[in-house]
Amino acid sequence: DVKVTQSSRYLVKRTGEKVFLECVQDMDHENMFWYRQDPGLGLRLIYFSYDVKMKEKGDIPEGYSVSREKKERFSLILESASTNQTSMYLCASSWGITGANVLTFGAGSRLTVL
Amino acid sequence: SQQGEEDPQALSIQEGENATMNCSYKTSINNLQWYRQNSGRGLVHLILIRSNEREKHSGRLRVTLDTSKKSSSLLITASRAADTASYFCATAPQGGSEKLVFGKGTKLTVNP
């Protein structure tokens, strides 16, 4: 079974803190994605990566950055957390050269920014 | 950018009944996928239907796709309390970046 592991299920941070959300997949998938999920807004794509050291902006990249130094690991960084970044963050991965393939999701990281 | 729109937003049924959820989308697609999410957890892929397919089955799930109407439906037959979850459709638009675009989901409650 493909496994996508997100390092923290629940985090509580203060406004202005730097936050790292880590995601690791164990099936050699080329593509990795970060989404955020908010009530009434569904899933929105923040960033994605098709290969090591490559990244592309999704629909809502403002306030976020990402890092992919190794194929299996994709990190989401909030440089200076704000209360409007309180959300559920979902990491996903998929194989292949297109982003249209089946996604395997992690369990999610619920971030609260106070 | 939201492409898929699920309907209804919420659905409550009794165990043993069938549940039907619909998804409409706006642009031409390569494929359409359905995912399930249990409360507070990640999404799990259920089924993928390609643009040249009209119907697909997987266990108690039946998915239809009507590309002329730009719509899909997910039918869960003989529902169980364990089917209680949110269900999302995701479309892979043709051309462009081909990234999946998710709808806002249908929250299904199956009462024992």
Chai-1 contact restraints between the chains, C-beta under 6 A:
chainA,res_idxA,chainB,res_idxB,connection_type,confidence,min_distance_angstrom,max_distance_angstrom,comment,restraint_id
A,G42,B,F102,contact,1.0,0.0,6.0,A-B,restraint_1
A,G42,B,K104,contact,1.0,0.0,6.0,A-B,restraint_2
A,L43,B,F102,contact,1.0,0.0,6.0,A-B,restraint_3
A,D59,B,S1,contact,1.0,0.0,6.0,A-B,restraint_4
A,L90,B,G42,contact,1.0,0.0,6.0,A-B,restraint_5
A,T98,B,E98,contact,1.0,0.0,6.0,A-B,restraint_6
A,G99,B,E98,contact,1.0,0.0,6.0,A-B,restraint_7
A,G99,B,K99,contact,1.0,0.0,6.0,A-B,restraint_8
A,A100,B,N30,contact,1.0,0.0,6.0,A-B,restraint_9
A,A100,B,A92,contact,1.0,0.0,6.0,A-B,restraint_10
A,A100,B,E98,contact,1.0,0.0,6.0,A-B,restraint_11
A,V102,B,H45,contact,1.0,0.0,6.0,A-B,restraint_12
A,F105,B,G42,contact,1.0,0.0,6.0,A-B,restraint_13
A,F105,B,L43,contact,1.0,0.0,6.0,A-B,restraint_14
A,G106,B,G42,contact,1.0,0.0,6.0,A-B,restraint_15
A,A107,B,R41,contact,1.0,0.0,6.0,A-B,restraint_16
A,A107,B,G42,contact,1.0,0.0,6.0,A-B,restraint_17
A,G108,B,G42,contact,1.0,0.0,6.0,A-B,restraint_18
